[in-house]
């Protein structure tokens, strides 16, 4: 689980304007942090299949947001990929 302060910091870093919490950039950033935390957890707890399922759902959700952003605004997609170092 992502702590509130850490989540707010990630949102603040990736938001487009001051009240932005739902743009694809913010959602991808938050999902990426959660994916990293869960991946570390799964390296330690290899048999935790319930968390593994959650990880797979998060990765699919992030991929969906990235496809949407690529379709709607290619420059924002490219900028996000460079910023998040996903490509």
Phi and psi in degrees as GROMACS dihedral restraints (atoms count N, CA, C in turn):
[ dihedral_restraints ]
;  ai    aj    ak    al  type     phi  dphi    fc
    3     4     5     6     1   -90.8    20    10
    4     5     6     7     1   126.5    20    10
    6     7     8     9     1   -65.7    20    10
    7     8     9    10     1   149.1    20    10
    9    10    11    12     1   -58.9    20    10
   10    11    12    13     1   -45.2    20    10
   12    13    14    15     1   -64.7    20    10
   13    14    15    16     1   -40.6    20    10
   15    16    17    18     1   -67.5    20    10
   16    17    18    19     1   -39.5    20    10
   18    19    20    21     1   -64.3    20    10
   19    20    21    22     1   -42.1    20    10
   21    22    23    24     1   -63.6    20    10
   22    23    24    25     1   -36.7    20    10
   24    25    26    27     1   -65.6    20    10
   25    26    27    28     1   -41.3    20    10
   27    28    29    30     1   -65.1    20    10
   28    29    30    31     1   -42.3    20    10
   30    31    32    33     1   -62.7    20    10
   31    32    33    34     1   -46.5    20    10
   33    34    35    36     1   -59.0    20    10
   34    35    36    37     1   -38.4    20    10
   36    37    38    39     1   -70.6    20    10
   37    38    39    40     1   -30.1    20    10
   39    40    41    42     1  -112.4    20    10
   40    41    42    43     1     0.6    20    10
   42    43    44    45     1   -75.4    20    10
   43    44    45    46     1   152.7    20    10
   45    46    47    48     1   -84.5    20    10
   46    47    48    49     1   -41.7    20    10
   48    49    50    51     1  -134.2    20    10
   49    50    51    52     1   174.0    20    10
   51    52    53    54     1   -64.6    20    10
   52    53    54    55     1   -25.9    20    10
   54    55    56    57     1  -105.5    20    10
   55    56    57    58     1    16.3    20    10
   57    58    59    60     1   -80.2    20    10
   58    59    60    61     1   117.8    20    10
   60    61    62    63     1  -129.5    20    10
   61    62    63    64     1    -6.5    20    10
   63    64    65    66     1  -121.7    20    10
   64    65    66    67     1     4.9    20    10
   66    67    68    69     1   -67.8    20    10
   67    68    69    70     1   156.2    20    10
   69    70    71    72     1   -56.6    20    10
   70    71    72    73     1   -35.0    20    10
   72    73    74    75     1   -62.1    20    10
   73    74    75    76     1   -44.5    20    10
   75    76    77    78     1   -67.1    20    10
   76    77    78    79     1   -43.9    20    10
   78    79    80    81     1   -64.5    20    10
   79    80    81    82     1   -40.1    20    10
   81    82    83    84     1   -65.8    20    10
   82    83    84    85     1   -40.0    20    10
   84    85    86    87     1   -64.2    20    10
   85    86    87    88     1   -45.7    20    10
   87    88    89    90     1   -64.8    20    10
   88    89    90    91     1   -44.0    20    10
   90    91    92    93     1   -62.6    20    10
   91    92    93    94     1   -38.2    20    10
   93    94    95    96     1   -63.8    20    10
   94    95    96    97     1   -40.7    20    10
   96    97    98    99     1   -65.9    20    10
   97    98    99   100     1   -42.8    20    10
   99   100   101   102     1   -64.3    20    10
  100   101   102   103     1   -39.2    20    10
  102   103   104   105     1   -62.9    20    10
  103   104   105   106     1   -43.2    20    10
  105   106   107   108     1   -61.4    20    10
  106   107   108   109     1   -44.2    20    10
  108   109   110   111     1   -63.6    20    10
  109   110   111   112     1   -43.5    20    10
  111   112   113   114     1   -70.1    20    10
  112   113   114   115     1   -33.5    20    10
  114   115   116   117     1   -65.0    20    10
  115   116   117   118     1   -39.9    20    10
  117   118   119   120     1   -63.4    20    10
  118   119   120   121     1   -41.7    20    10
  120   121   122   123     1   -61.0    20    10
  121   122   123   124     1   -42.4    20    10
  123   124   125   126     1   -72.8    20    10
  124   125   126   127     1   -23.0    20    10
  126   127   128   129     1   -67.6    20    10
  127   128   129   130     1   -33.4    20    10
  129   130   131   132     1   -83.1    20    10
  130   131   132   133     1   -38.7    20    10
  132   133   134   135     1  -113.4    20    10
  133   134   135   136     1    81.4    20    10
  135   136   137   138     1   -65.5    20    10
  136   137   138   139     1   -26.6    20    10
  138   139   140   141     1   -96.9    20    10
  139   140   141   142     1    11.3    20    10
  141   142   143   144     1   -82.3    20    10
  142   143   144   145     1    82.2    20    10
  144   145   146   147     1   -73.2    20    10
  145   146   147   148     1   -27.0    20    10
  147   148   149   150     1   -66.4    20    10
  148   149   150   151     1   -42.7    20    10
  150   151   152   153     1   -69.2    20    10
  151   152   153   154     1   -33.4    20    10
  153   154   155   156     1   -62.5    20    10
  154   155   156   157     1   -39.6    20    10
  156   157   158   159     1   -64.4    20    10
  157   158   159   160     1   -41.5    20    10
  159   160   161   162     1   -62.2    20    10
  160   161   162   163     1   -39.0    20    10
  162   163   164   165     1   -62.6    20    10
  163   164   165   166     1   -44.4    20    10
  165   166   167   168     1   -63.0    20    10
  166   167   168   169     1   -39.6    20    10
  168   169   170   171     1   -64.9    20    10
  169   170   171   172     1   -40.3    20    10
  171   172   173   174     1   -65.8    20    10
  172   173   174   175     1   -41.3    20    10
  174   175   176   177     1   -63.4    20    10
  175   176   177   178     1   -41.8    20    10
  177   178   179   180     1   -65.1    20    10
  178   179   180   181     1   -39.9    20    10
  180   181   182   183     1   -65.1    20    10
  181   182   183   184     1   -42.8    20    10
  183   184   185   186     1   -62.9    20    10
  184   185   186   187     1   -42.2    20    10
  186   187   188   189     1   -61.3    20    10
  187   188   189   190     1   -39.4    20    10
  189   190   191   192     1   -63.3    20    10
  190   191   192   193     1   -44.8    20    10
  192   193   194   195     1   -62.9    20    10
  193   194   195   196     1   -39.7    20    10
  195   196   197   198     1   -66.6    20    10
  196   197   198   199     1   -40.3    20    10
  198   199   200   201     1   -63.6    20    10
  199   200   201   202     1   -41.0    20    10
  201   202   203   204     1   -60.8    20    10
  202   203   204   205     1   -47.8    20    10
  204   205   206   207     1   -63.9    20    10
  205   206   207   208     1   -39.1    20    10
  207   208   209   210     1   -63.5    20    10
  208   209   210   211     1   -39.0    20    10
  210   211   212   213     1   -70.2    20    10
  211   212   213   214     1   -38.7    20    10
  213   214   215   216     1   -85.2    20    10
  214   215   216   217     1   -39.1    20    10
  216   217   218   219     1  -151.0    20    10
  217   218   219   220     1    96.7    20    10
  219   220   221   222     1   -60.2    20    10
  220   221   222   223     1   -42.3    20    10
  222   223   224   225     1   -63.3    20    10
  223   224   225   226     1   -39.7    20    10
  225   226   227   228     1   -65.9    20    10
  226   227   228   229     1   -37.1    20    10
  228   229   230   231     1   -63.2    20    10
  229   230   231   232     1   -47.6    20    10
  231   232   233   234     1   -62.8    20    10
  232   233   234   235     1   -42.8    20    10
  234   235   236   237     1   -63.4    20    10
  235   236   237   238     1   -41.0    20    10
  237   238   239   240     1   -66.6    20    10
  238   239   240   241     1   -42.0    20    10
  240   241   242   243     1   -61.0    20    10
  241   242   243   244     1   -41.0    20    10
  243   244   245   246     1   -68.3    20    10
  244   245   246   247     1   -42.9    20    10
  246   247   248   249     1   -65.3    20    10
  247   248   249   250     1   -41.9    20    10
  249   250   251   252     1   -87.1    20    10
  250   251   252   253     1    -8.2    20    10
  252   253   254   255     1    55.5    20    10
  253   254   255   256     1    46.9    20    10
  255   256   257   258     1   -91.7    20    10
  256   257   258   259     1   -22.8    20    10
